[in-house]
């Protein structure tokens, strides 16, 4: 756990979140500012600063992808319009790799 990491604190249960999916390696929870009817963040339970950091552990990377798929399925999405990965959030840096799973409506491309 990274000491000042918001997502590590959510994984540890120190900050409440609305859980959508959880397995041994990932946690998915509802976004507080949803941009679609379904907007879920999926994070690895272990701290990885970014995609490059995550890429050093193939098993963890695969687990995150499995968590994304399982989250979409458990959210009732057979297909989802967008899945993006980030290391930071606008307005609040959070250096913990995470994926946004969005669906439930047609998404505009490019985002914006």
Protein Blocks (a to p, Z undefined) as FASTA:
>chain_A
ZZklmklmmmnopagcddfbdcfkbccdddfbdcbfbdcddddfbdcfblmlmmmmmklm
mmmmmmmmmmmmmnopabdfbdcddfbdehiacddddddddehiacdddeZZ
